[in-house]
C-alpha cells in the first residue's frame, strides 16, 4: 500500500484531502484510480487507511477507513550529529540514515567540513526535507526525522546533557568499540546521540572538547570508513543494539 505523509489539517472528520503534489504522484506516477487504498500518515506515528474517492493530477481526496499505530519506529530516539560534506554524499546519507531509523539529524560545521557557512546549507533545506520524507515513506516509517538548522560543532556539544549516552565515532579510538560503550537504560523512550565527523576526520582539539562535554569516543572497527559509511554503520549498530536489549527485556 502506497504511503503519503500529509499535514494533520488534511484530515477533516472521515474525509482526507491530499496536497496537490500527492495527487500528481498518485495520478501520473503511480497510476492510481478512485477506489484504490493508500496509507496517509500525519507525522506523529499514526497512520490511516484511506480509500480514494476522487483523483486527478491536481486534486485527490478520500474517505478515512481507520487509524492504526505505526509499528516500525525504533524504540531508541537517535540524534545524529553529521558533519556537512559534498552535496551528493550528504543527501545520500540523509536518505540512508532515515531508512535505518534515525530520529533527528543535526548538520554540523567542523574545522574540516567542506561547507563552512550555515547559509550555504540552509539553501538546500527544502530539497533535504523532501529527501527525508520520501525515504521515510519508502521505509514504512511513521515519522519523518527532524532536520535541525546547521550548527557549529562547539555549539552542539553541550546538548550531550539531553542524551542518556553520547558517542563520537573516531578513527583514533582503538580500544573502546561502539557495542561495548552503548550501555543504554532499560527505558522504551531512551535517547542517544552520535557524532560523525567530516571526510578529513576530527581534529584533536575537537575530540578533546567533545570529551570535556561528556561525549565518549568510540571505534566502529579496525577499518577507516568514509563519512557516509560511518553514519550508516554507527546508526544501525546503535539502533540494533537497543532493539536487541529491548527484545531481551520483554521476553
Backbone bond lengths (Angstrom), bond angles and torsions (degrees), N, CA, C in turn:
res aa  C-N    CA-C-N  psi(-1)  N-CA   C-N-CA  omega(-1)  CA-C   N-CA-C  phi
1 X - - - 1.456 - - 1.530 108.77 -
2 X 1.316 116.73 127.88 1.460 120.91 -178.49 1.525 110.32 -68.67
3 X 1.339 114.91 145.68 1.455 121.04 -172.85 1.525 110.04 -120.37
4 X 1.351 115.53 142.06 1.458 120.79 -178.93 1.522 110.03 -141.65
5 X 1.330 115.78 125.03 1.460 120.05 171.22 1.526 108.19 -81.34
6 X 1.317 116.40 127.88 1.458 121.27 179.94 1.529 108.98 -135.80
7 X 1.336 118.56 158.91 1.468 120.69 -178.80 1.527 111.29 -64.70
8 X 1.328 117.66 148.30 1.473 120.65 176.84 1.521 112.48 -56.23
9 X 1.341 116.89 -29.29 1.466 120.36 179.77 1.526 112.54 -68.52
10 X 1.349 117.34 -12.65 1.463 120.18 179.02 1.522 112.03 -73.03
11 X 1.336 116.34 -14.22 1.468 120.96 179.53 1.527 109.25 -95.86
12 X 1.315 116.35 119.10 1.466 122.19 178.49 1.523 108.28 -129.39
13 X 1.338 115.29 97.31 1.457 119.27 -175.52 1.514 109.61 64.03
14 X 1.333 116.16 -124.10 1.466 119.74 178.65 1.533 111.50 -99.87
15 X 1.327 116.16 14.03 1.460 120.58 178.18 1.526 110.09 -108.09
16 X 1.321 116.58 144.25 1.454 122.45 179.89 1.524 108.77 -128.83
17 X 1.331 115.84 124.66 1.459 121.58 178.37 1.524 108.36 -110.64
18 X 1.315 117.02 113.12 1.460 121.23 -176.91 1.534 110.70 -82.68
19 X 1.336 117.22 147.43 1.469 120.99 175.82 1.527 110.83 -62.10
20 X 1.347 117.07 156.91 1.474 120.74 -178.25 1.524 113.72 -56.71
21 X 1.350 117.38 -36.59 1.470 118.32 -178.82 1.527 111.56 -66.14
22 X 1.339 116.68 -31.79 1.465 120.02 175.40 1.526 110.63 -69.19
23 X 1.327 115.86 -41.41 1.470 119.99 179.08 1.523 110.83 -60.21
24 X 1.327 115.93 -43.70 1.458 120.03 179.87 1.523 111.36 -62.51
25 X 1.321 117.26 -42.49 1.458 120.53 178.91 1.525 111.50 -66.14
26 X 1.329 116.30 -42.17 1.467 120.06 179.48 1.523 111.79 -61.73
27 X 1.329 116.12 -44.84 1.462 120.35 -173.08 1.526 112.73 -81.08
28 X 1.333 117.17 -44.65 1.459 119.94 -172.30 1.521 114.05 -91.08
29 X 1.327 116.60 -37.32 1.467 120.21 -174.88 1.526 111.41 -93.41
30 X 1.336 116.01 -51.32 1.462 120.61 -174.94 1.525 113.22 -87.63
31 X 1.321 116.71 -15.16 1.472 122.44 178.68 1.534 111.93 58.44
32 X 1.311 116.27 39.71 1.459 120.09 176.50 1.520 110.11 -76.78
33 X 1.310 116.14 163.04 1.463 122.17 179.90 1.523 109.24 -137.65
34 X 1.317 118.13 161.52 1.468 119.94 174.96 1.529 110.46 -54.07
35 X 1.311 115.59 136.49 1.457 121.31 -175.75 1.517 112.40 104.99
36 X 1.334 116.87 -21.05 1.465 120.40 176.00 1.529 109.96 -71.18
37 X 1.303 114.90 151.97 1.460 119.98 177.91 1.515 110.44 -109.19
38 X 1.332 115.80 139.10 1.457 122.56 178.77 1.520 108.44 -132.81
39 X 1.317 115.84 167.42 1.451 121.69 176.79 1.524 108.23 -106.17
40 X 1.315 116.07 125.98 1.463 121.90 177.59 1.517 108.81 -109.37
41 X 1.318 116.40 131.29 1.464 121.60 -176.26 1.523 109.70 -118.03
42 X 1.323 115.96 135.53 1.468 120.21 -178.41 1.518 113.31 -94.37
43 X 1.342 118.23 2.47 1.452 121.93 177.01 1.513 114.99 85.21
44 X 1.330 117.68 0.01 1.468 120.44 -177.97 1.520 112.38 -103.08
45 X 1.334 116.84 0.96 1.459 120.16 -176.17 1.510 112.54 105.57
46 X 1.323 116.74 -3.65 1.463 121.31 177.47 1.523 109.54 -103.78
47 X 1.315 116.30 153.15 1.452 121.13 179.01 1.517 109.75 -140.68
48 X 1.317 115.28 148.36 1.461 120.98 -174.98 1.522 110.42 -125.09
49 X 1.317 116.25 138.41 1.459 121.87 172.83 1.522 107.41 -84.31
50 X 1.321 116.23 125.59 1.465 121.62 -176.52 1.520 109.12 -126.58
51 X 1.338 115.28 133.22 1.470 120.51 174.05 1.516 108.26 -99.47
52 X 1.332 115.92 122.79 1.458 120.39 -178.09 1.526 110.50 -68.79
53 X 1.317 115.53 134.25 1.472 121.09 178.30 1.519 111.93 -114.25
54 X 1.319 117.24 -24.01 1.460 122.08 178.15 1.516 108.57 -145.66
55 X 1.339 116.00 136.83 1.461 119.04 -176.86 1.523 110.57 -153.01
56 X 1.335 114.67 128.07 1.459 122.62 171.54 1.518 106.51 -144.88
57 X 1.318 116.56 179.97 1.465 119.13 -179.36 1.526 111.42 -70.73
58 X 1.315 118.14 -13.43 1.466 121.70 -178.26 1.516 113.38 -110.03
59 X 1.328 117.71 -19.98 1.466 118.87 -172.25 1.522 110.02 -148.94
60 X 1.318 114.87 141.76 1.464 120.90 176.34 1.519 108.49 -145.08
61 X 1.322 115.32 135.38 1.460 120.37 178.01 1.519 108.39 -145.64
62 X 1.322 114.73 163.08 1.457 118.83 -178.80 1.506 111.64 -161.89
63 X 1.331 114.91 179.42 1.451 121.33 180.00 1.521 109.06 -109.41
64 X 1.317 116.06 137.16 1.454 122.82 -178.67 1.519 110.32 -77.03
65 X 1.334 116.65 123.07 1.461 121.09 -179.30 1.524 112.60 -97.29
66 X 1.322 117.77 -22.70 1.462 119.39 179.35 1.510 112.14 164.10
67 X 1.350 114.87 154.72 1.456 122.38 178.44 1.525 110.71 -103.01
68 X 1.312 115.10 153.58 1.457 121.52 172.37 1.524 108.65 -151.91
69 X 1.314 116.67 158.76 1.459 120.55 179.49 1.516 109.37 -89.45
70 X 1.315 114.85 135.30 1.453 119.67 176.78 1.528 109.76 -68.80
71 X 1.323 117.23 133.47 1.464 122.19 -175.95 1.526 112.81 -106.07
72 X 1.332 117.30 8.59 1.464 119.25 -175.23 1.530 113.43 -102.54
73 X 1.320 117.83 -2.44 1.465 119.18 178.00 1.526 109.90 -74.85
74 X 1.332 117.84 134.44 1.475 120.23 -179.59 1.520 111.45 -67.98
75 X 1.323 115.77 150.44 1.468 120.64 177.85 1.520 111.10 -70.21
76 X 1.320 117.40 -29.39 1.455 121.85 179.52 1.524 110.31 -86.56
77 X 1.328 116.05 126.89 1.461 121.73 174.92 1.522 107.05 -88.49
78 X 1.336 116.10 105.34 1.462 121.38 -174.33 1.521 110.78 -106.38
79 X 1.327 115.85 121.21 1.464 122.52 174.14 1.523 108.39 -98.51
80 X 1.318 115.94 125.72 1.464 121.66 -178.22 1.522 109.03 -108.05
81 X 1.335 116.22 114.83 1.457 121.30 171.38 1.510 107.86 -88.13
82 X 1.326 116.91 107.66 1.463 122.15 -169.22 1.520 110.91 -116.60
83 X 1.320 116.64 118.97 1.465 120.92 179.80 1.522 110.22 -64.25
84 X 1.318 115.57 136.73 1.464 120.45 178.42 1.521 110.40 -67.01
85 X 1.321 114.94 139.63 1.457 120.75 -179.54 1.526 108.20 -139.68
86 X 1.320 117.94 -163.97 1.460 120.62 179.27 1.516 111.01 -55.29
87 X 1.343 116.23 145.12 1.458 120.87 -172.04 1.519 112.65 -55.15
88 X 1.337 117.61 -48.57 1.464 120.02 -176.88 1.528 111.12 -63.12
89 X 1.319 116.65 -42.20 1.467 120.43 -179.66 1.525 110.87 -67.79
90 X 1.329 116.74 -40.80 1.453 119.68 -178.42 1.525 110.52 -65.91
91 X 1.319 116.78 -42.90 1.457 120.19 -179.60 1.525 111.02 -66.43
92 X 1.318 117.55 -39.32 1.464 120.97 177.02 1.522 109.99 -62.82
93 X 1.338 116.27 -40.20 1.456 120.36 179.32 1.522 110.79 -65.94
94 X 1.331 117.70 -41.66 1.467 120.89 176.47 1.532 110.57 -55.29
95 X 1.309 115.37 -44.81 1.469 119.88 -179.23 1.522 111.11 -62.03
96 X 1.315 117.16 -47.19 1.461 120.47 -173.45 1.527 113.04 -72.44
97 X 1.340 118.04 -40.46 1.469 118.07 179.78 1.528 110.85 -69.75
98 X 1.340 116.76 -25.81 1.468 119.48 173.14 1.520 109.86 -66.59
99 X 1.312 116.93 -44.38 1.458 120.65 177.74 1.531 111.12 -61.43
100 X 1.327 116.72 -37.84 1.466 120.97 -179.10 1.523 111.15 -66.50
101 X 1.355 117.09 -37.76 1.461 118.94 177.63 1.516 116.04 130.28
102 X 1.331 118.72 13.36 1.463 121.18 178.30 1.529 109.93 -62.34
103 X 1.319 116.57 140.41 1.462 121.45 -176.81 1.525 113.61 -94.64
104 X 1.305 116.63 -28.62 1.473 120.28 -176.02 1.522 108.62 -148.17
105 X 1.318 116.41 139.59 1.461 122.05 -179.59 1.520 108.79 -125.30
106 X 1.326 115.53 127.65 1.464 121.76 178.58 1.522 108.15 -117.65
107 X 1.337 119.41 104.24 1.463 120.30 175.61 1.530 109.95 -63.85
108 X 1.322 116.20 131.31 1.459 121.26 -175.49 1.528 110.94 -114.86
109 X 1.324 114.43 138.88 1.459 121.00 172.00 1.527 107.04 -102.53
110 X 1.312 115.63 116.04 1.463 121.57 -179.00 1.527 108.86 -114.58
111 X 1.307 116.03 177.86 1.459 119.53 -177.05 1.523 112.59 -62.97
112 X 1.333 116.49 -30.51 1.465 119.76 -177.55 1.535 112.41 -107.30
113 X 1.331 116.92 12.07 1.467 119.45 177.44 1.524 110.28 -65.95
114 X 1.320 116.21 143.10 1.459 119.84 177.09 1.525 110.70 -69.03
115 X 1.334 116.93 -32.80 1.463 122.11 176.47 1.521 107.98 -95.60
116 X 1.316 116.45 126.52 1.461 120.81 -176.15 1.531 112.59 -120.55
117 X 1.325 117.54 9.65 1.466 119.69 178.74 1.526 109.13 -137.38
118 X 1.338 117.88 126.12 1.471 120.56 -177.22 1.520 113.94 -56.62
119 X 1.341 117.90 -34.68 1.470 120.41 -176.81 1.521 111.69 -61.71
120 X 1.335 116.77 -32.78 1.464 119.52 179.88 1.521 111.35 -66.05
121 X 1.326 116.56 -32.08 1.463 120.34 177.99 1.523 111.01 -79.51
122 X 1.318 117.53 -38.98 1.465 120.99 -177.56 1.522 112.06 -61.30
123 X 1.329 117.11 -29.04 1.463 120.18 178.20 1.526 111.66 -60.67
124 X 1.315 116.91 -26.46 1.464 121.26 -174.99 1.530 112.24 -95.76
125 X 1.322 118.56 -0.07 1.457 120.08 -173.69 1.523 114.86 -60.49
126 X 1.341 120.19 -42.32 1.471 117.93 177.00 1.524 112.97 -57.07
127 X 1.319 116.93 -41.19 1.465 120.37 177.88 1.525 110.52 -66.75
128 X 1.321 117.08 -42.49 1.465 120.34 -179.63 1.525 111.43 -64.18
129 X 1.328 116.61 -37.34 1.458 119.53 177.66 1.527 111.02 -63.33
130 X 1.317 116.98 -39.08 1.474 120.40 177.52 1.526 110.53 -65.14
131 X 1.330 116.47 -39.81 1.466 119.99 178.62 1.523 110.20 -61.28
132 X 1.331 116.92 -44.66 1.464 120.70 179.71 1.525 110.88 -63.01
133 X 1.320 117.16 -43.47 1.464 119.93 -178.63 1.519 111.36 -64.03
134 X 1.327 116.57 -46.76 1.467 119.81 -179.09 1.528 111.11 -64.00
135 X 1.329 117.39 -38.15 1.467 120.43 179.25 1.524 110.53 -68.03
136 X 1.334 117.16 -39.58 1.462 120.35 178.52 1.522 111.17 -65.71
137 X 1.326 117.16 -38.83 1.464 120.76 177.70 1.525 110.11 -64.74
138 X 1.336 116.33 -44.93 1.461 120.50 -178.44 1.518 111.28 -63.44
139 X 1.338 117.12 -36.78 1.459 121.23 -176.44 1.525 112.79 -82.72
140 X 1.308 117.53 -3.62 1.459 120.11 179.32 1.512 113.64 76.30
141 X 1.329 116.62 23.05 1.457 119.65 -178.41 1.524 111.57 -77.63
142 X 1.335 114.90 162.85 1.456 120.17 178.86 1.511 112.91 -101.20
143 X 1.342 117.07 -6.89 1.453 121.94 -179.37 1.518 109.96 -141.24
144 X 1.330 115.57 150.47 1.459 121.46 173.74 1.521 108.01 -93.14
145 X 1.324 119.28 131.45 1.463 119.50 178.53 1.522 112.19 -55.90
146 X 1.300 115.31 143.03 1.461 120.37 175.66 1.518 109.01 -75.61
147 X 1.329 116.37 133.60 1.464 121.35 178.25 1.528 108.41 -113.30
148 X 1.319 115.59 112.10 1.462 120.72 179.62 1.519 111.14 -78.47
149 X 1.323 114.77 164.14 1.454 119.26 170.02 1.531 108.20 -70.16
150 X 1.331 117.26 153.61 1.467 119.39 -178.32 1.517 111.31 -63.26
151 X 1.320 115.85 144.22 1.461 122.68 179.23 1.519 109.78 -129.75
152 X 1.317 115.12 149.13 1.451 119.47 168.90 1.519 107.53 -70.98
153 X 1.316 117.27 143.28 1.457 121.31 -178.08 1.530 112.70 -51.80
154 X 1.345 120.32 -47.40 1.473 119.20 -179.36 1.526 113.35 -59.43
155 X 1.339 116.90 -29.02 1.464 119.93 179.56 1.531 111.97 -75.23
156 X 1.333 116.55 -24.34 1.466 119.39 -177.82 1.528 112.68 -91.17
157 X 1.309 118.05 -26.35 1.466 120.63 -175.42 1.531 113.41 -54.28
158 X 1.343 120.84 -38.63 1.469 119.51 179.60 1.523 114.52 -63.44
159 X 1.336 117.66 -15.72 1.460 120.04 179.24 1.527 111.63 -70.46
160 X 1.322 116.36 -3.03 1.468 120.11 176.14 1.523 111.76 -52.84
161 X 1.312 117.65 -32.21 1.462 121.08 -177.37 1.529 112.89 -66.31
162 X 1.321 117.61 -12.87 1.462 121.08 179.84 1.528 113.10 -85.40
163 X 1.331 116.98 -6.24 1.456 120.83 -174.88 1.526 111.31 -117.07
164 X 1.342 115.16 145.95 1.464 119.05 172.96 1.526 110.70 -65.16
165 X 1.311 116.48 -38.58 1.464 120.46 173.43 1.525 108.31 -134.71
166 X 1.351 115.54 147.04 1.454 121.22 176.57 1.515 109.12 -133.99
167 X 1.324 116.75 118.79 1.463 121.67 -174.70 1.520 110.83 -118.69
168 X 1.323 114.68 148.53 1.467 121.66 177.88 1.517 108.50 -124.54
169 X 1.314 116.99 111.61 1.462 120.35 177.84 1.528 108.75 -70.38
170 X 1.325 115.64 123.52 1.467 120.62 -174.73 1.527 109.88 -145.90
171 X 1.327 114.86 126.93 1.468 119.02 -178.28 1.521 112.18 -68.06
172 X 1.342 117.65 -17.93 1.456 120.40 179.05 1.514 114.11 -78.81
173 X 1.326 117.42 -10.45 1.463 121.49 177.20 1.531 108.39 -88.04
174 X 1.320 116.52 120.36 1.467 119.96 -175.52 1.526 113.57 -116.77
175 X 1.321 118.14 -5.71 1.462 120.70 -175.69 1.525 113.08 -108.09
176 X 1.301 117.25 -38.78 1.464 121.21 -172.46 1.530 110.52 -98.97
177 X 1.324 116.32 107.19 1.457 121.32 178.25 1.527 110.05 -80.33
178 X 1.312 115.80 152.77 1.449 120.35 -177.00 1.531 111.87 -60.91
179 X 1.331 116.99 -35.10 1.461 119.75 -179.16 1.510 112.94 -65.13
180 X 1.340 116.28 -37.57 1.456 120.25 -179.96 1.523 111.39 -73.94
181 X 1.329 116.70 -28.23 1.465 120.52 -177.21 1.521 112.50 -85.57
182 X 1.317 116.59 -19.56 1.470 120.74 -175.01 1.522 110.62 -83.86
183 X 1.322 116.64 65.27 1.454 121.99 176.04 1.524 107.04 -92.38
184 X 1.299 115.97 102.92 1.461 121.22 -173.43 1.518 110.90 -103.44
185 X 1.316 117.96 148.41 1.469 120.94 177.70 1.514 111.24 -67.14
186 X 1.311 116.36 152.54 1.468 120.74 178.68 1.513 109.13 -78.94
187 X 1.306 115.87 66.24 1.462 122.69 -176.37 1.514 107.95 -131.80
188 X 1.317 116.00 127.34 1.461 119.99 -177.07 1.523 112.29 -68.90
189 X 1.333 117.94 -8.43 1.451 121.25 -179.13 1.526 111.02 -118.13
190 X 1.327 117.64 32.48 1.460 121.65 -177.15 1.528 110.67 -67.78
191 X 1.342 114.31 148.70 1.457 121.30 178.48 1.529 109.11 -121.03
192 X 1.318 115.81 138.33 1.461 121.36 177.97 1.514 109.47 -135.83
193 X 1.334 115.48 152.94 1.457 121.48 176.43 1.514 109.92 -123.13
194 X 1.334 116.29 143.16 1.463 121.26 179.69 1.518 108.73 -136.94
195 X 1.333 116.69 127.29 1.454 122.45 179.19 1.523 110.15 -102.73
196 X 1.331 115.77 130.12 1.461 122.29 178.14 1.524 107.75 -121.97
197 X 1.329 116.23 125.65 1.454 121.02 -173.56 1.519 114.62 -84.37
198 X 1.341 116.53 179.37 1.472 122.19 -177.77 1.521 111.78 -79.78
199 X 1.313 115.19 -179.51 1.464 120.16 -177.13 1.528 112.03 -60.99
200 X 1.310 117.21 -33.16 1.459 119.76 -179.70 1.514 113.61 -85.23
201 X 1.326 117.06 -1.14 1.453 121.60 179.39 1.520 112.37 85.91
202 X 1.335 115.38 172.80 1.463 121.34 177.15 1.521 109.65 -77.57
203 X 1.310 116.92 146.43 1.456 120.51 169.22 1.525 108.96 -82.92
204 X 1.323 116.70 154.80 1.459 121.25 -175.51 1.529 111.32 -57.85
205 X 1.329 117.06 -37.42 1.463 120.45 179.78 1.525 111.66 -65.46
206 X 1.333 116.86 -33.02 1.465 120.29 179.21 1.525 110.76 -69.81
207 X 1.321 116.04 -40.67 1.464 119.91 177.75 1.522 110.19 -64.18
208 X 1.309 116.28 -42.62 1.459 120.20 179.59 1.529 111.03 -62.82
209 X 1.326 116.90 -43.50 1.464 120.56 179.06 1.522 111.14 -63.99
210 X 1.328 116.74 -38.99 1.465 120.40 178.80 1.529 110.55 -64.60
211 X 1.315 116.61 -43.74 1.465 119.77 178.92 1.528 111.03 -61.75
212 X 1.313 117.20 -40.47 1.459 120.72 179.24 1.529 111.30 -64.80
213 X 1.329 116.98 -27.43 1.458 121.63 178.50 1.524 112.69 -86.49
214 X 1.348 116.73 -2.83 1.457 120.24 176.58 1.504 115.83 104.74
215 X 1.335 117.57 0.81 1.462 120.68 177.16 1.530 109.61 -77.75
216 X 1.333 115.89 144.85 1.453 121.01 -176.37 1.528 109.71 -110.33
217 X 1.345 118.27 115.71 1.468 119.71 176.87 1.526 110.90 -65.45
218 X 1.320 115.98 136.99 1.466 121.36 -179.87 1.519 109.84 -137.79
219 X 1.321 114.80 159.15 1.458 121.82 177.37 1.523 110.22 -101.97
220 X 1.332 115.52 143.89 1.463 121.16 174.26 1.527 111.23 -100.66
221 X 1.322 116.38 8.56 1.458 120.30 179.97 1.519 111.03 133.91
222 X 1.313 116.14 177.84 1.460 121.21 -175.76 1.526 113.25 -75.11
223 X 1.300 117.57 -20.10 1.450 120.29 -175.82 1.527 111.42 -91.83
224 X 1.328 116.11 152.53 1.457 122.11 177.98 1.532 107.98 -85.61
225 X 1.312 116.83 121.25 1.458 122.04 -176.63 1.520 111.29 -102.23
226 X 1.306 115.99 147.26 1.457 120.04 170.97 1.530 109.52 -66.88
227 X 1.319 116.26 161.99 1.459 120.70 -179.00 1.516 111.42 -55.38
228 X 1.326 116.68 -48.82 1.462 119.83 -176.63 1.529 111.29 -66.27
229 X 1.336 117.54 -35.93 1.458 120.71 178.14 1.527 110.84 -68.66
230 X 1.330 116.00 -43.79 1.461 120.16 179.92 1.527 111.46 -61.51
231 X 1.322 117.02 -39.02 1.462 120.60 -179.97 1.520 111.27 -62.65
232 X 1.321 116.47 -45.05 1.462 120.69 -178.38 1.521 110.86 -69.42
233 X 1.332 116.19 -46.96 1.469 120.46 -178.74 1.524 110.95 -63.58
234 X 1.328 117.14 -47.56 1.458 120.43 -178.46 1.518 112.18 -62.41
235 X 1.335 116.88 -45.80 1.465 120.46 179.73 1.524 111.01 -64.38
236 X 1.323 116.99 -44.59 1.464 120.36 -178.26 1.530 111.22 -63.78
237 X 1.331 117.04 -40.52 1.464 119.83 179.49 1.525 111.47 -63.85
238 X 1.325 117.02 -46.11 1.462 119.92 -179.62 1.524 111.62 -62.43
239 X 1.309 116.90 -46.35 1.460 120.48 -178.78 1.523 111.28 -65.21
240 X 1.335 116.38 -40.05 1.463 119.55 179.36 1.525 111.41 -67.53
241 X 1.337 117.00 -40.30 1.462 120.44 178.97 1.520 111.27 -61.92
242 X 1.310 116.24 -42.76 1.460 118.92 -179.12 1.525 111.06 -68.75
243 X 1.322 116.83 -40.65 1.464 119.31 179.08 1.522 110.97 -64.01
244 X 1.343 115.64 -36.72 1.466 119.39 177.52 1.526 110.57 -65.77
245 X 1.340 116.53 -43.37 1.460 120.20 177.75 1.525 110.95 -64.17
246 X 1.331 116.02 -41.50 1.460 120.15 -179.18 1.526 110.70 -66.23
247 X 1.332 116.11 -38.34 1.471 120.28 178.96 1.524 110.39 -66.14
248 X 1.350 116.46 -43.52 1.464 119.76 179.59 1.528 111.52 -63.09
249 X 1.330 116.17 -35.66 1.465 120.75 -179.33 1.523 111.10 -66.59
250 X 1.342 116.34 -34.78 1.460 120.12 -175.42 1.513 113.22 -86.76
251 X 1.343 117.80 -7.97 1.477 120.17 -179.00 1.531 111.05 -73.95
